[in-house]
Amino acid sequence: MTASLTLRPTLYQETLPGGGHSSFVLKRGQLLRLTDLEGGANVSLLLLNAHEKSERLNLPDSLKCQHTAKLTAGHCLYSDMGRVLAAITADTCGWHDSLAGVLNAEEVREKYGAGRYQELRNGFFRNGVDNLLVELGKWNLNLQDLLMCLNLFSKVSVDGDGAMHFQPGNSQAGDYLELYAPMDCLVVLSALQHPLDPNPAYAPKPVQLSWHRVESDGISVLCRTSRPENARGFHNTERLYL
């Protein structure tokens, strides 16, 4: 599912390597495209208000107010203040996991082995908690600011007994997701394998990041109209800029 839009020339583009992490401010009116370069990528995402970092992504509210656990094009990512931090305006993958979180250092050692820097240098085995904390620290944030993350490109289903099941092959090479920012938004990313990925080898995949400015906020129409709650969420966001 995608939205019709006209992008201006790419403002900037870079590759986030497998195992890498990054953070930056996605400015109001900009769009970020994340592209799975090889297939099977997973990118853990945190979002915060760039100017008031106590306001941050609230996944339970994002799911509850839109009556879904399957986030894709037409859905919004809400803050704990009822504002839209970002809107998913295009998505060729179709499902992004909001349940499973990330692994810590001990869990990575148990799953993949030691993978120490002393032997592997920059190829050492990283973990999601430390990756996200490194980036949060650059913005004067710490462990108490590490909340639930959204795992982009990964699909996790839940059976009748409440057990979670990872779905291999959810994302193919070239699949992408686009996030439109109706407010200045701090984006924090970690490109590591999903916690439930059954692959026994440490093999995180790279993603391409590209920044665009859109011609108008008409790109957000799909998200504004998909649920009555989203219209109110955009209204709450736009009040910040009156």
Backbone as CSV, one residue per row, in Angstrom:
resi,resn,N_x,N_y,N_z,CA_x,CA_y,CA_z,C_x,C_y,C_z
1,MET,0.850,-1.184,0.000,0.000,0.000,0.000,0.888,1.237,0.000
2,THR,0.657,2.168,-0.901,1.454,3.376,-0.975,0.556,4.575,-1.206
3,ALA,1.096,5.731,-0.898,0.385,6.978,-1.138,0.958,7.647,-2.374
4,SER,0.120,8.401,-3.069,0.590,9.149,-4.221,1.309,10.407,-3.737
5,LEU,2.525,10.641,-4.241,3.271,11.798,-3.796,4.264,12.209,-4.859
6,THR,4.701,13.452,-4.747,5.771,13.963,-5.582,6.915,14.366,-4.677
7,LEU,8.051,13.694,-4.812,9.213,14.004,-3.999,10.106,14.991,-4.730
8,ARG,10.655,15.952,-3.978,11.716,16.768,-4.523,12.985,15.921,-4.577
9,PRO,14.046,16.426,-5.225,15.293,15.650,-5.267,15.737,15.243,-3.866
10,THR,16.416,14.119,-3.807,16.890,13.600,-2.531,17.785,14.618,-1.846
11,LEU,17.497,14.906,-0.574,18.307,15.836,0.199,19.621,15.205,0.634
12,TYR,19.547,13.908,0.968,20.735,13.221,1.478,20.459,11.732,1.449
13,GLN,21.530,10.952,1.356,21.367,9.498,1.316,22.588,8.841,1.943
14,GLU,22.355,7.777,2.696,23.467,7.033,3.280,23.019,5.605,3.535
15,THR,23.994,4.732,3.791,23.706,3.344,4.134,24.004,3.116,5.604
16,LEU,23.026,2.555,6.300,23.220,2.134,7.681,23.651,0.672,7.625
17,PRO,24.902,0.361,7.986,25.379,-1.023,7.829,24.715,-1.969,8.815
18,GLY,24.709,-3.253,8.490,24.213,-4.229,9.433,24.983,-4.154,10.739
19,GLY,24.270,-4.095,11.850,24.896,-3.920,13.150,25.064,-2.472,13.554
20,GLY,24.834,-1.546,12.620,25.060,-0.132,12.891,23.907,0.534,13.613
21,HIS,24.145,1.773,14.040,23.133,2.573,14.717,23.309,4.027,14.319
22,SER,22.238,4.788,14.407,22.278,6.186,13.982,21.146,6.952,14.653
23,SER,21.285,8.269,14.696,20.209,9.134,15.190,20.335,10.497,14.533
24,PHE,19.198,11.156,14.346,19.168,12.448,13.673,17.780,13.044,13.846
25,VAL,17.669,14.336,13.540,16.380,15.011,13.571,15.794,15.013,12.160
26,LEU,14.635,14.404,12.035,13.854,14.472,10.796,12.952,15.694,10.932
27,LYS,13.206,16.703,10.108,12.527,17.981,10.272,11.097,17.944,9.750
28,ARG,10.294,18.802,10.326,8.897,18.917,9.909,8.815,19.142,8.400
29,GLY,7.980,18.325,7.727,7.830,18.444,6.288,8.784,17.562,5.499
30,GLN,9.686,16.871,6.178,10.592,15.961,5.493,10.053,14.534,5.533
31,LEU,10.579,13.732,4.631,10.204,12.331,4.555,11.470,11.488,4.572
32,LEU,11.449,10.423,5.350,12.563,9.482,5.422,12.140,8.162,4.784
33,ARG,12.894,7.715,3.800,12.666,6.397,3.214,13.749,5.438,3.714
34,LEU,13.320,4.301,4.240,14.224,3.233,4.656,14.026,2.068,3.698
35,THR,15.118,1.598,3.090,15.046,0.552,2.081,15.877,-0.647,2.513
36,ASP,15.262,-1.823,2.492,15.950,-3.079,2.778,16.767,-3.437,1.541
37,LEU,18.088,-3.397,1.647,18.945,-3.574,0.473,19.101,-5.027,0.050
38,GLU,19.108,-5.951,0.998,19.410,-7.346,0.676,18.257,-8.300,0.956
39,GLY,17.239,-7.838,1.673,16.169,-8.705,2.137,16.480,-9.224,3.526
40,GLY,15.443,-9.356,4.333,15.632,-9.877,5.689,16.175,-8.886,6.688
41,ALA,16.083,-7.600,6.397,16.588,-6.595,7.330,15.645,-6.447,8.518
42,ASN,16.171,-5.890,9.580,15.368,-5.473,10.734,15.986,-4.199,11.278
43,VAL,15.163,-3.189,11.482,15.634,-1.915,12.020,14.746,-1.529,13.186
44,SER,15.343,-1.411,14.364,14.604,-0.988,15.556,14.549,0.532,15.601
45,LEU,13.347,1.069,15.807,13.083,2.499,15.677,12.532,3.078,16.968
46,LEU,13.133,4.165,17.426,12.587,5.003,18.490,12.328,6.387,17.920
47,LEU,11.289,7.075,18.398,10.964,8.431,17.975,10.709,9.291,19.203
48,LEU,11.188,10.545,19.149,10.955,11.498,20.224,10.722,12.878,19.620
49,ASN,10.023,13.723,20.362,9.898,15.127,19.996,11.286,15.755,20.079
50,ALA,11.779,16.295,18.979,13.142,16.805,18.935,13.376,17.965,19.893
51,HIS,12.320,18.693,20.258,12.479,19.887,21.103,12.059,19.657,22.552
52,GLU,11.330,18.603,22.801,10.898,18.261,24.165,10.962,16.744,24.274
53,LYS,12.157,16.262,24.656,12.422,14.832,24.526,11.724,13.980,25.571
54,SER,11.027,14.602,26.507,10.183,13.809,27.411,8.941,13.292,26.687
55,GLU,8.656,13.844,25.495,7.560,13.350,24.655,8.138,12.362,23.661
56,ARG,7.654,11.119,23.715,8.245,10.109,22.858,7.225,9.092,22.371
57,LEU,7.658,8.219,21.471,6.778,7.233,20.860,6.071,6.396,21.919
58,ASN,4.753,6.274,21.763,3.941,5.427,22.633,3.282,4.371,21.744
59,LEU,3.911,3.195,21.684,3.382,2.150,20.813,2.029,1.619,21.270
60,PRO,1.800,1.394,22.576,0.460,0.933,22.976,-0.650,1.862,22.511
61,ASP,-0.450,3.185,22.669,-1.466,4.128,22.200,-1.590,4.117,20.682
62,SER,-0.447,3.967,19.972,-0.484,3.931,18.507,-1.317,2.769,18.002
63,LEU,-1.207,1.646,18.678,-1.968,0.463,18.273,-3.430,0.570,18.693
64,LYS,-3.623,1.009,19.921,-4.978,1.050,20.484,-5.876,2.023,19.738
65,CYS,-5.378,3.213,19.464,-6.257,4.225,18.867,-6.540,3.933,17.393
66,GLN,-5.711,3.085,16.769,-5.940,2.756,15.364,-6.494,1.332,15.193
67,HIS,-6.772,0.681,16.331,-7.431,-0.627,16.331,-6.659,-1.655,15.497
68,THR,-5.333,-1.706,15.710,-4.519,-2.638,14.943,-3.245,-2.975,15.699
69,ALA,-2.684,-4.135,15.423,-1.328,-4.462,15.855,-0.424,-4.612,14.637
70,LYS,-0.955,-4.287,13.476,-0.237,-4.412,12.209,-0.033,-3.016,11.627
71,LEU,1.118,-2.445,11.874,1.388,-1.083,11.413,1.924,-1.114,9.985
72,THR,1.302,-0.306,9.120,1.695,-0.236,7.724,1.234,1.119,7.166
73,ALA,1.235,1.284,5.849,0.848,2.549,5.237,-0.563,2.950,5.664
74,GLY,-0.737,4.215,5.981,-2.012,4.725,6.462,-2.073,4.847,7.966
75,HIS,-1.075,4.342,8.664,-1.042,4.416,10.120,-0.090,5.510,10.600
76,CYS,-0.332,5.941,11.828,0.472,6.987,12.459,1.208,6.427,13.665
77,LEU,2.325,7.036,13.980,3.101,6.699,15.170,2.926,7.842,16.161
78,TYR,2.232,7.549,17.260,1.794,8.570,18.209,2.779,8.752,19.359
79,SER,2.821,9.967,19.861,3.547,10.240,21.095,2.623,10.040,22.282
80,ASP,3.210,10.102,23.475,2.400,9.978,24.691,1.607,11.243,24.998
81,MET,1.682,12.228,24.095,0.884,13.449,24.213,-0.249,13.468,23.184
82,GLY,-0.454,12.359,22.498,-1.531,12.290,21.521,-1.232,13.006,20.228
83,ARG,0.056,13.267,19.964,0.452,13.916,18.720,1.105,12.901,17.786
84,VAL,1.093,13.217,16.497,1.672,12.323,15.497,3.143,12.675,15.322
85,LEU,4.006,11.780,15.761,5.441,11.969,15.559,5.826,11.703,14.107
86,ALA,5.229,10.670,13.516,5.504,10.330,12.123,4.319,9.568,11.562
87,ALA,4.155,9.663,10.251,3.075,8.966,9.560,3.683,8.041,8.519
88,ILE,3.177,6.805,8.448,3.659,5.848,7.456,2.885,6.093,6.165
89,THR,3.518,6.742,5.220,2.831,7.160,4.005,3.018,6.186,2.851
90,ALA,3.997,5.296,2.940,4.187,4.273,1.914,4.894,3.084,2.538
91,ASP,4.562,1.897,2.047,5.111,0.683,2.652,4.914,-0.479,1.697
92,THR,6.004,-1.039,1.184,5.893,-2.193,0.301,6.054,-3.507,1.052
93,CYS,6.366,-3.425,2.328,6.597,-4.623,3.131,5.299,-5.130,3.759
94,GLY,4.527,-4.215,4.367,3.183,-4.551,4.801,2.993,-4.911,6.251
95,TRP,4.077,-5.103,6.995,3.928,-5.486,8.404,5.219,-5.134,9.132
96,HIS,5.079,-4.513,10.317,6.238,-4.114,11.116,5.931,-4.418,12.574
97,ASP,6.851,-5.107,13.221,6.596,-5.662,14.543,6.663,-4.617,15.643
98,SER,5.618,-4.579,16.460,5.543,-3.634,17.580,5.584,-4.336,18.939
99,LEU,5.948,-5.625,18.952,5.799,-6.418,20.173,7.106,-6.897,20.797
100,ALA,8.090,-7.261,20.012,9.185,-8.101,20.507,10.384,-7.351,21.069
101,GLY,10.530,-6.048,20.807,11.640,-5.295,21.382,12.991,-5.672,20.799
102,VAL,14.055,-5.584,21.644,15.422,-5.848,21.194,16.126,-6.753,22.207
103,LEU,17.266,-7.308,21.789,18.078,-8.129,22.674,19.094,-7.282,23.423
104,ASN,19.454,-7.716,24.644,20.548,-7.079,25.366,21.829,-7.878,25.151
105,ALA,22.935,-7.445,25.779,24.240,-8.065,25.534,24.257,-9.537,25.945
106,GLU,23.689,-9.856,27.098,23.686,-11.240,27.563,22.888,-12.136,26.628
107,GLU,21.758,-11.644,26.144,20.933,-12.439,25.234,21.645,-12.681,23.909
108,VAL,22.394,-11.674,23.425,23.155,-11.853,22.192,24.245,-12.905,22.391
109,ARG,24.934,-12.891,23.532,25.956,-13.906,23.805,25.345,-15.310,23.843
110,GLU,24.178,-15.426,24.456,23.524,-16.733,24.540,23.105,-17.241,23.157
111,LYS,22.697,-16.333,22.296,22.166,-16.737,20.989,23.251,-16.946,19.943
112,TYR,24.262,-16.057,19.931,25.243,-16.066,18.852,26.667,-16.407,19.288
113,GLY,26.928,-16.436,20.590,28.287,-16.653,21.057,28.934,-15.351,21.476
114,ALA,30.244,-15.435,21.797,30.943,-14.289,22.390,31.037,-13.100,21.438
115,GLY,31.635,-13.292,20.263,31.731,-12.219,19.281,32.386,-10.964,19.826
116,ARG,33.544,-11.105,20.471,34.155,-9.980,21.173,34.906,-9.045,20.241
117,TYR,35.028,-7.799,20.675,35.789,-6.807,19.917,37.257,-7.208,19.822
118,GLN,37.787,-7.827,20.879,39.204,-8.186,20.904,39.587,-9.074,19.719
119,GLU,38.700,-9.950,19.302,38.983,-10.822,18.167,38.417,-10.290,16.844
120,LEU,37.244,-9.677,16.896,36.535,-9.315,15.667,36.634,-7.844,15.295
121,ARG,37.216,-7.051,16.189,37.294,-5.594,15.972,35.909,-5.045,15.623
122,ASN,35.773,-4.273,14.553,34.486,-3.620,14.277,33.390,-4.595,13.863
123,GLY,33.744,-5.858,13.664,32.743,-6.863,13.369,32.185,-7.539,14.611
124,PHE,32.476,-6.986,15.784,32.007,-7.617,17.017,30.482,-7.625,17.081
125,PHE,29.939,-8.531,17.895,28.496,-8.723,17.961,27.868,-7.631,18.820
126,ARG,27.064,-6.817,18.202,26.390,-5.737,18.907,25.018,-6.206,19.403
127,ASN,24.413,-5.409,20.283,23.069,-5.738,20.764,22.196,-4.495,20.730
128,GLY,20.883,-4.715,20.664,19.948,-3.614,20.463,19.915,-2.624,21.601
129,VAL,19.975,-3.110,22.841,19.921,-2.198,23.984,21.098,-1.226,23.943
130,ASP,22.319,-1.751,23.789,23.488,-0.877,23.787,23.504,0.036,22.567
131,ASN,23.112,-0.480,21.397,23.060,0.371,20.203,22.158,1.580,20.424
132,LEU,20.970,1.333,20.953,20.027,2.432,21.164,20.514,3.378,22.257
133,LEU,21.127,2.834,23.308,21.628,3.687,24.390,22.781,4.573,23.913
134,VAL,23.637,4.052,23.043,24.715,4.874,22.497,24.135,6.093,21.788
135,GLU,23.104,5.874,20.975,22.511,6.991,20.244,21.741,7.930,21.174
136,LEU,20.999,7.382,22.123,20.273,8.233,23.067,21.243,9.102,23.863
137,GLY,22.404,8.539,24.211,23.388,9.306,24.972,23.879,10.538,24.240
138,LYS,23.865,10.512,22.916,24.303,11.679,22.140,23.351,12.861,22.312
139,TRP,22.143,12.584,22.813,21.125,13.612,22.989,20.809,13.825,24.468
140,ASN,21.779,13.457,25.324,21.655,13.628,26.772,20.504,12.809,27.349
141,LEU,20.289,11.627,26.786,19.265,10.708,27.253,19.952,9.432,27.745
142,ASN,19.254,8.618,28.532,19.885,7.438,29.115,18.893,6.283,29.232
143,LEU,19.207,5.319,30.105,18.429,4.092,30.189,16.956,4.341,30.489
144,GLN,16.647,5.336,31.303,15.247,5.586,31.634,14.448,6.086,30.437
145,ASP,15.138,6.484,29.376,14.470,6.963,28.165,14.324,5.873,27.108
146,LEU,14.807,4.673,27.420,14.716,3.560,26.476,13.384,2.848,26.674
147,LEU,12.450,3.108,25.758,11.112,2.534,25.849,10.894,1.540,24.706
148,MET,9.657,1.159,24.487,9.342,0.189,23.430,9.738,0.728,22.056
149,CYS,10.269,-0.158,21.224,10.659,0.234,19.871,9.815,-0.514,18.853
150,LEU,9.804,0.023,17.642,9.130,-0.612,16.515,10.187,-1.275,15.655
151,ASN,10.024,-2.571,15.354,10.966,-3.305,14.515,10.491,-3.281,13.064
152,LEU,11.118,-2.421,12.282,10.731,-2.263,10.891,11.181,-3.465,10.061
153,PHE,10.361,-3.841,9.095,10.582,-4.922,8.132,10.337,-6.316,8.714
154,SER,9.994,-6.435,9.981,9.807,-7.750,10.585,8.343,-8.003,10.911
155,LYS,7.913,-9.246,10.713,6.552,-9.657,11.012,6.548,-10.701,12.121
156,VAL,5.747,-10.442,13.152,5.568,-11.377,14.257,4.070,-11.587,14.448
157,SER,3.639,-12.826,14.357,2.235,-13.153,14.597,2.096,-13.730,16.004
158,VAL,0.886,-13.698,16.531,0.606,-14.203,17.873,-0.505,-15.246,17.761
159,ASP,-0.257,-16.442,18.310,-1.261,-17.490,18.214,-2.280,-17.403,19.350
160,GLY,-3.215,-18.328,19.366,-4.297,-18.282,20.333,-3.855,-18.435,21.773
161,ASP,-2.654,-18.982,21.982,-2.124,-19.140,23.335,-1.235,-17.982,23.755
162,GLY,-1.106,-16.977,22.876,-0.301,-15.812,23.199,1.172,-15.942,22.839
163,ALA,1.578,-17.035,22.194,2.972,-17.207,21.790,3.245,-16.411,20.513
164,MET,4.418,-15.797,20.454,4.796,-14.992,19.300,5.625,-15.825,18.324
165,HIS,5.375,-15.612,17.021,6.048,-16.387,15.991,6.616,-15.439,14.935
166,PHE,7.920,-15.530,14.721,8.601,-14.738,13.700,8.331,-15.328,12.325
167,GLN,8.054,-14.465,11.345,7.746,-14.903,9.983,8.923,-14.590,9.060
168,PRO,9.766,-15.580,8.747,10.909,-15.329,7.844,10.432,-14.863,6.472
169,GLY,11.268,-14.072,5.810,10.983,-13.645,4.444,9.947,-12.559,4.319
170,ASN,9.638,-11.878,5.425,8.625,-10.820,5.354,9.064,-9.665,4.468
171,SER,10.349,-9.358,4.484,10.874,-8.250,3.679,11.851,-8.774,2.646
172,GLN,11.669,-8.299,1.409,12.536,-8.694,0.305,13.463,-7.539,-0.072
173,ALA,14.521,-7.861,-0.791,15.433,-6.818,-1.261,14.660,-5.767,-2.052
174,GLY,14.843,-4.511,-1.695,14.149,-3.414,-2.369,12.896,-2.947,-1.672
175,ASP,12.382,-3.702,-0.707,11.218,-3.237,0.051,11.579,-1.968,0.823
176,TYR,10.589,-1.081,0.966,10.867,0.177,1.650,9.660,0.645,2.464
177,LEU,9.963,1.525,3.373,8.970,2.185,4.223,9.276,3.671,4.201
178,GLU,8.218,4.504,4.150,8.425,5.948,4.179,7.726,6.552,5.390
179,LEU,8.460,7.382,6.105,7.943,8.076,7.285,7.925,9.574,7.012
180,TYR,6.741,10.162,7.090,6.574,11.607,6.933,6.505,12.245,8.318
181,ALA,7.227,13.341,8.496,7.297,13.992,9.800,6.441,15.260,9.821
182,PRO,5.298,15.267,10.527,4.514,16.492,10.682,5.050,17.389,11.789
183,MET,6.096,16.929,12.495,6.756,17.732,13.517,8.235,17.357,13.515
184,ASP,9.079,18.240,14.062,10.495,17.917,14.182,10.640,16.712,15.103
185,CYS,11.260,15.659,14.603,11.235,14.361,15.273,12.652,13.804,15.380
186,LEU,13.042,13.421,16.573,14.320,12.744,16.767,14.141,11.262,16.444
187,VAL,14.902,10.786,15.477,14.833,9.400,15.024,16.059,8.659,15.537
188,VAL,15.844,7.511,16.163,16.936,6.675,16.668,16.785,5.287,16.053
189,LEU,17.876,4.766,15.446,17.820,3.517,14.699,18.918,2.548,15.128
190,SER,18.597,1.260,15.078,19.572,0.191,15.284,19.272,-0.917,14.285
191,ALA,20.276,-1.280,13.466,20.082,-2.271,12.408,20.651,-3.619,12.849
192,LEU,19.867,-4.357,13.621,20.263,-5.678,14.101,19.156,-6.683,13.840
193,GLN,19.498,-7.962,13.855,18.497,-8.998,13.639,17.400,-8.943,14.692
194,HIS,16.215,-9.342,14.264,15.075,-9.374,15.168,15.331,-10.393,16.278
195,PRO,14.880,-10.108,17.509,15.106,-11.046,18.615,14.603,-12.459,18.364
196,LEU,13.538,-12.601,17.562,12.964,-13.915,17.315,13.444,-14.543,16.002
197,ASP,14.353,-13.888,15.303,14.882,-14.437,14.055,15.567,-15.769,14.361
198,PRO,15.144,-16.865,13.719,15.705,-18.174,14.038,17.112,-18.414,13.497
199,ASN,17.635,-17.551,12.670,18.987,-17.730,12.136,19.986,-17.802,13.288
200,PRO,20.731,-18.908,13.419,21.670,-19.035,14.543,22.945,-18.223,14.373
201,ALA,23.163,-17.668,13.182,24.371,-16.885,12.920,24.075,-15.395,13.068
202,TYR,25.050,-14.672,13.625,24.952,-13.219,13.725,25.181,-12.639,12.331
203,ALA,24.140,-12.104,11.713,24.246,-11.634,10.329,23.261,-10.496,10.067
204,PRO,23.409,-9.359,10.749,22.489,-8.235,10.525,22.661,-7.657,9.126
205,LYS,21.563,-7.117,8.580,21.539,-6.637,7.196,21.541,-5.105,7.134
206,PRO,22.086,-4.547,6.062,22.123,-3.091,5.903,20.798,-2.536,5.366
207,VAL,20.575,-1.254,5.612,19.438,-0.548,5.033,19.921,0.794,4.484
208,GLN,19.248,1.249,3.462,19.546,2.570,2.903,18.590,3.591,3.493
209,LEU,19.118,4.736,3.850,18.323,5.854,4.348,18.399,6.990,3.333
210,SER,17.237,7.549,2.991,17.242,8.723,2.115,16.224,9.734,2.625
211,TRP,16.638,11.001,2.589,15.820,12.109,3.085,15.249,12.870,1.898
212,HIS,13.971,13.223,1.998,13.290,13.970,0.934,12.424,15.058,1.564
213,ARG,12.201,16.129,0.791,11.184,17.102,1.156,10.030,16.956,0.182
214,VAL,8.807,16.901,0.704,7.648,16.719,-0.157,7.056,18.073,-0.540
215,GLU,6.309,18.085,-1.625,5.786,19.349,-2.137,4.719,19.948,-1.229
216,SER,3.936,19.080,-0.555,2.910,19.586,0.349,2.559,18.494,1.340
217,ASP,1.821,18.867,2.407,1.452,17.851,3.389,0.278,17.003,2.907
218,GLY,-0.087,17.155,1.616,-1.093,16.278,1.039,-0.679,14.822,1.076
219,ILE,0.613,14.599,1.232,1.095,13.224,1.352,0.487,12.514,2.555
220,SER,0.037,13.282,3.547,-0.469,12.685,4.782,-1.964,12.364,4.725
221,VAL,-2.637,12.625,3.587,-4.084,12.437,3.504,-4.482,11.003,3.844
222,LEU,-3.747,10.032,3.313,-4.066,8.631,3.592,-4.084,8.369,5.095
223,CYS,-3.089,8.886,5.799,-3.003,8.662,7.249,-4.060,9.462,8.006
224,ARG,-4.319,10.680,7.572,-5.309,11.527,8.245,-6.706,10.925,8.181
225,THR,-6.996,10.239,7.093,-8.364,9.782,6.857,-8.576,8.295,7.149
226,SER,-7.524,7.568,7.493,-7.682,6.133,7.723,-8.432,5.838,9.007
227,ARG,-8.342,6.739,9.984,-9.073,6.611,11.244,-9.485,8.003,11.713
228,PRO,-10.678,8.164,12.310,-11.048,9.477,12.871,-10.045,9.953,13.913
229,GLU,-9.458,9.015,14.643,-8.480,9.393,15.675,-7.258,10.078,15.055
230,ASN,-6.895,9.692,13.835,-5.711,10.273,13.216,-5.915,11.736,12.855
231,ALA,-7.117,12.097,12.454,-7.398,13.513,12.188,-7.170,14.338,13.446
232,ARG,-7.595,13.806,14.592,-7.377,14.519,15.860,-5.901,14.561,16.217
233,GLY,-5.170,13.463,15.911,-3.745,13.441,16.193,-2.981,14.481,15.403
234,PHE,-3.325,14.638,14.125,-2.682,15.674,13.313,-3.059,17.059,13.813
235,HIS,-4.328,17.234,14.231,-4.748,18.521,14.789,-3.914,18.861,16.017
236,ASN,-3.723,17.908,16.892,-2.923,18.152,18.094,-1.489,18.528,17.741
237,THR,-0.959,17.896,16.693,0.412,18.187,16.263,0.514,19.591,15.677
238,GLU,-0.424,19.941,14.842,-0.356,21.233,14.156,-0.528,22.408,15.100
239,ARG,-1.162,22.191,16.240,-1.302,23.270,17.233,0.064,23.744,17.735
240,LEU,1.077,22.863,17.670,2.420,23.242,18.100,2.999,24.361,17.247
241,TYR,2.506,24.498,16.020,3.131,25.411,15.058,2.235,26.606,14.715
242,LEU,1.223,26.847,15.532,0.362,28.006,15.291,1.134,29.307,15.549
